Amino acid sequence: MKENREENFSEVILIGAGIMSATLGTFIKKLEPSWKIKIFERMDRVTAESSEAWNNAGTGHSAFCELNYTTEQEDGSINIDKAVKIAESFEVSKEFWATLVQEGIIENPAEVIRSIPHMSFVWGENNATFLRKRFEAMSKHHLFSDMEFSNDFDQIKDWMPLIMEGRDASQELAATRVDIGTDVNFGALATSMFGYLQESDNVELRLHQEVGDIKRLANGNWELTIKDLDSGKDIKYTARFIFIGAGGGSLPLLEKSGIPEGKGYGGFPISGKWLVCNKPEIIEKHNAKVYGKASVGSPPMSVPHLDTRMIDGKRALLFGPYAGFTTKFLKYGSYMDLPQSIKWSNIWPLISAGMHNLSLTKYLVEQVTQSPEERLSALKEYFPEAELEDWDLKDAGQRVQVIKKDENGTGVLEFGTEVVYAQDGSLATLLGASPGASTSVSIMISLLKKCFPEMEASEKWRTELTRMIPSYGKSLGADIQLFEETRRRTSDALQLDYSYS
């Protein structure tokens, strides 16, 4: 075809240089080395938005400590289905990352992922009862068999000494602990993959590029108008397949594409802030990710947690995130992002979702108007002896929660991750937030199956996918032996602490 010889034609265009595009790009390059791939990023560096370490919790989301992944039913039982799905997906992510280590794409796994205990911590009779029931339900499943539970003051103090300093010993407490938890630097992870892609043939990464328009051509291909922010010039590119993985900026680009499947989608931006400890002796006393229960009406991304992190090679201690509201869809976006995203097709879903989530609105107003003393008060629930001068406030990332039409045409606010596909699979857009990056590998495998069904069905693709992810096509949640073998392999390759049972 003549079009294949054109310099600006690619089989694949990826919009956004974060963990999702890095993962998909690496998959495609492994599966189809001859395909041309172009990657466009608005910022002047990769992973500058959601994937950057300060802009996310860094938690390897495996449902060990995140209480919002397990719900209490009307009969008092605990539903762990979502927790199992997320835990299984994270194990698959580790499989893929382990392969990247073995191939030298990730040179130093300690810069990308490291072991750190994941803990849940609650107080009060009702919360303690919930946590015990959650433990009893989860520990029966092999994905969570390493989980420990305690309501003993001294035991919990041994697990999390900083949190127990100055705490009343008569307070009813409960905690769970899983030692195989992880802290992940998704920015470093994505940067490793982009390094591999840039060194590969037929791949071009262009920074400081802004998408002006996306339209469908008569031959079925897509045409993008890209503005080079350095020169100010508009350049047109064409591709057979487009992936929009631009974080909070994905919704406006989905709207530009004009695909019918994107009609009715809206977004609700929520910003975040961390309290970051500036006192080394306090930082050294805590070595865990400790998650609590979210306040009533708060979004899942605002579940309070006191986290030890490794960022830029330094140990850090963060508490938060504190939620906020802005009309920006990106941390480095425009205040016009939200107003410009409102169309006739999504205005009613936006209004109705707002009407049905007044508790969230109230929560955000309270968060935005918080004083430093009020933020400190929230921290003191987890670290009773905290002092204001030992903590600095730092901006975290920006998340756009998905609003979409339900079967009645009204709006539903979603807090998960969702991919919107063109009917023929030639365009895919990733929307939403948590657990996002942790499950990026499973998300991209599903995308490959949806968008390239004829290729995915080929023996070549199945063989290569199985090589990269040995459990491909099987269930780690159902096969105990396969799970044990997989976790052993990934723990060894990623240099994670794991006692083999």
C-alpha positions in Angstrom: 0.0 0.0 0.0 1.2 3.5 -0.8 0.1 4.8 2.6 2.4 2.3 4.3 5.4 4.1 2.7 4.4 7.5 4.1 6.7 8.8 6.8 3.8 9.9 9.1 1.8 6.6 8.9 2.0 4.1 11.7 0.2 0.9 12.6 -0.2 2.2 16.1 -0.3 5.6 17.8 -0.2 5.9 21.6 -1.3 9.2 23.1 0.2 9.9 26.6 3.6 8.7 27.9 2.5 7.0 31.2 2.4 3.5 32.5 -0.5 2.4 30.3 1.1 3.5 27.0 4.4 2.1 28.1 2.8 -1.3 28.8 0.8 -1.5 25.6 3.7 -0.3 23.5 6.0 -2.9 25.0 3.5 -5.7 24.3 3.0 -4.6 20.7 6.7 -4.3 20.1 7.2 -7.8 21.4 4.3 -9.3 19.5 4.7 -7.4 16.2 8.3 -6.0 15.9 7.8 -4.7 12.4 4.9 -2.5 13.2 5.5 1.2 13.4 4.6 2.8 16.7 4.5 6.6 17.4 4.0 7.9 21.0 3.0 11.5 21.6 3.3 13.2 25.0 2.2 16.8 25.9 4.8 17.3 28.6 8.5 17.6 28.0 9.3 14.3 29.7 7.7 10.9 30.1 5.6 9.9 33.2 5.1 13.5 34.3 1.4 13.2 35.2 -0.3 10.2 37.0 2.6 7.8 36.7 5.1 10.1 38.4 5.9 8.9 42.0 4.6 11.9 43.9 1.3 11.8 42.0 0.1 8.4 43.1 0.1 6.2 46.2 2.7 3.8 44.9 0.8 0.9 46.3 1.0 -2.4 44.4 -2.8 -2.8 44.7 -3.3 -6.4 45.6 -6.3 -5.9 47.9 -4.3 -6.8 51.0 -5.0 -3.6 52.9 -7.5 -1.6 50.8 -10.8 -2.0 52.7 -12.9 -0.5 49.9 -12.3 -3.6 47.8 -14.3 -5.8 50.2 -17.9 -4.9 50.9 -20.1 -6.0 53.8 -23.4 -7.5 52.6 -26.8 -7.0 54.2 -26.5 -10.4 55.9 -23.2 -9.3 57.4 -21.0 -11.5 55.2 -18.0 -10.0 53.3 -17.8 -10.1 49.5 -14.2 -10.6 48.4 -14.9 -11.1 44.7 -13.4 -7.7 43.7 -10.4 -8.2 46.0 -9.7 -11.6 44.3 -9.9 -10.1 40.9 -7.5 -7.2 41.7 -5.1 -9.5 43.6 -5.0 -11.9 40.6 -4.4 -9.0 38.2 -1.5 -7.7 40.2 0.1 -11.1 40.2 -0.1 -11.0 36.4 1.5 -7.6 36.4 4.4 -8.9 38.4 4.7 -11.8 36.0 5.2 -9.4 33.1 7.6 -7.2 35.1 9.6 -10.2 36.1 10.1 -11.1 32.4 11.2 -7.5 31.8 13.9 -7.9 34.5 15.0 -11.2 33.0 15.3 -9.5 29.6 17.3 -6.6 31.0 14.6 -4.0 30.2 14.3 -3.3 33.9 17.9 -3.2 35.0 17.5 -2.7 38.7 14.2 -4.1 40.1 14.8 -2.3 43.4 14.3 1.0 41.7 10.9 -0.2 40.4 9.4 -2.4 43.1 10.2 -3.4 46.7 8.7 -5.4 49.5 6.9 -3.6 52.2 4.1 -4.9 54.6 0.6 -3.9 53.7 -1.6 -3.3 56.7 -5.1 -2.3 57.5 -5.8 -0.4 60.8 -9.2 0.5 62.3 -10.6 1.4 65.7 -14.0 1.2 67.3 -16.2 -1.9 67.8 -18.0 -1.9 64.5 -14.8 -1.4 62.4 -12.9 -4.0 64.4 -15.7 -6.5 63.8 -15.7 -5.7 60.1 -12.0 -6.2 59.9 -12.1 -9.6 61.6 -14.8 -10.8 59.3 -12.9 -9.5 56.3 -9.8 -11.4 57.5 -11.7 -14.6 58.1 -13.2 -14.4 54.6 -10.0 -13.5 52.8 -7.5 -15.7 54.6 -9.4 -18.8 53.4 -8.4 -17.9 49.8 -4.9 -18.9 48.7 -4.3 -15.4 47.3 -4.5 -14.0 50.9 -3.4 -17.0 53.0 -0.4 -15.0 54.4 -2.7 -12.5 56.0 -2.5 -12.1 59.8 -5.0 -10.5 62.1 -4.6 -9.0 65.6 -6.6 -6.9 68.1 -3.8 -7.2 70.7 -2.4 -3.8 71.6 1.2 -5.1 72.0 1.1 -7.1 68.7 -0.2 -4.1 66.7 2.5 -1.9 68.4 5.1 -4.3 67.1 3.7 -4.1 63.6 3.3 -0.3 63.5 5.2 1.4 66.4 4.8 4.9 65.1 1.0 4.6 64.9 0.8 3.3 68.4 2.9 6.0 70.0 0.8 7.9 72.6 -2.3 5.8 71.9 -4.7 4.9 74.6 -4.2 1.2 75.4 -7.9 0.8 76.2 -9.0 1.8 72.7 -10.6 -1.0 70.7 -8.2 -1.6 67.8 -7.8 -4.2 65.0 -5.2 -4.6 62.3 -4.2 -7.0 59.5 -0.8 -7.5 58.0 0.6 -9.1 54.8 4.3 -9.1 54.4 4.4 -9.7 50.7 2.9 -6.3 50.0 4.8 -4.0 47.6 5.7 -0.3 47.0 5.9 0.4 43.2 7.5 3.4 41.5 5.3 3.4 38.4 7.3 6.3 37.0 10.5 4.4 37.1 8.8 1.3 35.7 7.3 3.2 32.8 10.6 5.0 32.1 12.3 1.6 31.8 9.8 0.4 29.2 10.1 3.7 27.3 13.8 3.3 27.3 13.4 -0.1 25.6 10.9 1.3 23.1 13.2 4.2 22.1 16.0 1.8 21.4 13.8 -0.4 19.3 13.3 -0.2 15.5 10.2 1.5 14.1 9.3 3.3 17.4 9.3 7.1 17.7 8.6 8.9 21.0 7.8 12.6 20.6 7.6 14.9 23.6 6.0 18.4 23.9 3.3 17.4 21.4 -0.4 18.3 21.8 -3.3 16.6 20.0 -5.4 19.1 18.3 -7.9 16.9 16.5 -8.7 13.2 15.8 -10.9 12.2 12.9 -11.8 9.1 11.0 -10.7 8.8 7.3 -12.7 7.2 4.5 -10.4 4.2 4.4 -11.0 3.5 8.1 -7.7 4.8 9.3 -7.4 7.7 11.9 -5.8 11.1 11.2 -4.4 13.1 14.1 -3.4 16.7 14.0 -0.5 17.2 16.4 0.9 20.6 17.4 4.6 20.7 18.1 4.7 22.9 21.1 8.3 23.9 20.4 7.9 25.0 16.9 4.2 25.8 16.9 3.7 23.8 13.7 0.7 21.4 13.1 1.6 18.0 11.6 -0.8 15.3 10.5 -0.3 11.7 11.3 -2.3 8.6 10.4 -2.6 5.2 12.0 -4.7 2.1 11.9 -5.1 2.0 15.7 -5.0 4.7 18.3 -4.7 4.2 22.1 -5.7 7.2 24.2 -3.9 6.8 27.6 -3.6 10.4 28.6 -4.8 10.1 32.2 -7.2 12.9 33.0 -6.7 14.2 29.5 -8.3 11.2 27.9 -11.9 12.3 28.1 -11.5 15.4 25.9 -9.6 13.3 23.4 -12.3 10.7 23.4 -14.8 13.5 22.6 -12.6 14.7 19.7 -12.7 11.2 18.2 -16.5 11.4 17.8 -17.0 7.7 18.2 -20.6 6.9 19.2 -19.4 4.7 22.0 -18.0 7.8 23.7 -21.2 9.7 23.8 -22.6 10.3 27.3 -19.3 10.0 29.1 -18.3 12.8 31.4 -15.6 13.3 34.0 -15.4 14.7 37.6 -11.9 15.9 38.5 -10.6 15.3 42.0 -7.2 16.6 43.1 -5.1 15.5 46.0 -2.4 16.5 48.4 0.0 14.7 50.7 1.4 15.6 54.1 5.1 14.7 53.7 7.2 14.1 56.8 10.4 16.3 56.9 11.9 14.7 60.1 14.3 11.7 59.4 13.9 10.2 62.9 10.1 9.9 62.4 10.5 8.5 58.9 12.7 5.7 60.2 10.2 4.6 62.8 7.6 3.5 60.1 8.0 0.8 57.5 4.6 -0.1 56.1 1.7 0.9 54.0 -1.1 1.3 56.5 -4.6 1.9 55.1 -7.7 2.9 57.1 -11.4 3.2 56.3 -12.6 6.0 54.1 -14.9 8.6 55.5 -18.6 8.4 54.5 -19.1 10.0 51.1 -15.4 10.2 50.3 -14.1 8.7 47.0 -11.9 5.6 47.1 -8.8 7.5 46.1 -9.1 9.4 49.4 -8.9 6.4 51.7 -6.4 7.6 54.4 -3.1 5.9 54.5 0.3 6.4 56.2 2.9 5.2 53.7 6.6 4.5 53.6 7.8 5.2 50.1 11.1 5.1 48.2 11.1 8.1 45.8 14.2 9.3 43.9 16.3 6.9 45.9 15.2 8.4 49.2 13.0 7.0 51.9 9.8 9.1 52.5 6.8 9.1 54.8 3.5 10.3 53.4 0.0 10.7 54.8 -3.2 11.4 52.8 -4.3 12.0 50.3 -6.4 15.0 51.1 -9.0 15.5 48.4 -9.6 18.8 46.6 -11.5 20.1 43.6 -10.3 21.9 40.6 -11.7 22.1 37.0 -8.3 20.8 35.7 -8.3 17.3 34.3 -4.5 17.1 34.6 -2.1 18.4 37.2 -0.5 20.6 34.5 -3.8 21.1 32.7 -6.1 24.0 32.1 -8.9 25.3 34.3 -11.1 25.1 31.2 -10.8 21.3 31.0 -14.1 20.6 32.8 -16.2 23.3 31.1 -14.9 22.4 27.7 -15.7 18.7 28.3 -19.4 19.4 28.8 -21.5 18.5 25.7 -25.2 18.0 25.0 -24.6 14.2 25.1 -23.2 14.2 28.7 -24.8 17.2 30.4 -27.7 15.3 31.9 -25.5 12.4 33.1 -23.2 15.0 34.7 -26.1 16.8 36.4 -27.9 13.6 37.6 -24.6 12.1 38.9 -24.1 15.3 40.9 -27.6 15.1 42.3 -27.0 11.5 43.4 -23.6 12.2 45.0 -24.3 15.1 47.3 -22.3 13.5 50.0 -19.2 13.6 47.8 -19.8 17.2 47.1 -20.1 17.9 50.8 -16.9 15.9 51.4 -14.9 17.9 48.8 -16.1 21.2 50.2 -14.9 20.2 53.6 -11.6 19.0 52.2 -10.9 22.1 50.2 -11.6 24.4 53.1 -9.5 22.5 55.6 -7.0 24.4 57.7 -3.5 23.1 58.5 -4.7 22.2 62.0 -7.7 20.2 60.6 -5.3 18.3 58.3 -3.1 17.6 61.3 -6.1 16.4 63.2 -6.7 13.7 60.5 -3.1 12.7 60.7 -3.3 12.4 64.5 -5.9 9.6 64.1 -3.1 7.5 62.7 -0.1 9.1 64.4 -1.3 10.6 67.7 2.0 12.4 68.5 2.3 14.2 65.1 3.4 17.8 65.2 2.5 20.3 62.4 6.1 21.5 61.9 7.3 18.0 61.1 5.1 17.8 58.0 4.9 19.7 54.7 1.9 19.9 52.3 2.7 18.7 48.8 0.4 18.5 45.7 -0.4 15.0 44.6 -1.9 13.9 41.3 -5.1 14.7 39.5 -7.8 12.0 38.9 -10.9 12.2 36.7 -13.6 9.9 37.9 -15.8 8.5 35.2 -19.4 9.6 34.8 -21.5 7.6 32.3 -25.1 6.9 31.4 -26.9 4.0 33.0 -29.7 2.0 31.4 -32.1 4.8 32.3 -30.1 7.5 30.7 -29.1 9.1 34.0 -25.5 9.5 35.2 -23.5 7.1 37.3 -20.3 8.0 39.0 -17.7 5.3 38.6 -14.5 5.1 40.7 -12.7 2.3 38.8 -10.9 2.0 35.5 -12.7 1.7 32.2 -11.8 1.3 28.6 -14.1 2.7 25.9 -13.7 1.0 22.5 -14.7 2.0 19.0 -17.0 -0.7 17.6 -14.3 -2.0 15.2 -11.6 -1.9 17.9 -9.5 0.7 15.9 -9.5 3.1 18.9 -9.4 2.6 22.6 -9.6 5.1 25.4 -8.6 4.5 29.1 -10.7 6.4 31.6 -10.8 6.4 35.4 -8.3 5.9 38.2 -7.8 3.2 40.9 -6.5 0.5 40.7 -5.2 1.5 37.2 -1.5 1.2 37.1 -1.3 -1.9 39.3 -3.6 -3.8 36.9 -2.1 -2.3 33.8 -0.9 -5.6 32.4 -4.3 -7.3 32.6 -6.0 -4.2 31.2 -3.7 -4.2 28.2 -4.1 -7.9 27.6 -7.9 -7.4 27.5 -7.4 -4.5 25.1 -5.2 -6.6 22.8 -7.9 -9.3 22.6 -10.6 -6.7 21.9 -8.8 -4.6 19.3 -6.7 -7.3 17.6 -8.9 -10.5 17.8 -7.4 -12.1 14.6 -3.9 -11.6 15.9 -4.6 -12.6 19.4 -6.1 -15.9 18.1 -2.9 -16.6 16.2 -0.4 -19.2 17.5 2.4 -16.7 17.3 0.7 -14.2 19.6 -0.4 -16.9 22.1 3.2 -18.3 22.2 4.7 -14.9 22.8 2.2 -13.9 25.4 2.7 -17.2 27.3 6.4 -16.6 27.2 6.1 -13.2 28.8 3.3 -14.3 31.1 3.5 -18.0 31.8 0.1 -18.1 33.5 -1.5 -16.5 30.3 -5.0 -18.1 29.7 -5.1 -19.6 33.1 -6.5 -18.4 36.5 -4.1 -17.8 39.4 -7.2 -17.3 41.5 -8.4 -20.9 40.8 -5.1 -22.8 40.5 -3.2 -22.9 43.8 -0.1 -24.7 42.4 0.2 -22.4 39.5 -0.2 -19.4 41.9 2.6 -20.7 44.1 4.9 -21.3 41.2 4.2 -17.9 39.7 4.7 -16.0 43.0 8.0 -17.9 43.5 9.3 -16.9 40.1 8.2 -13.3 40.3 9.5 -12.8 43.8 12.9 -14.2 42.8 13.1 -12.1 39.7 11.9 -8.9 41.3 13.9 -9.5 44.4 10.9 -9.5 46.7 10.7 -11.0 50.2 8.6 -14.1 50.1 8.7 -17.2 52.4 7.7 -20.2 50.2 5.0 -22.4 51.8 
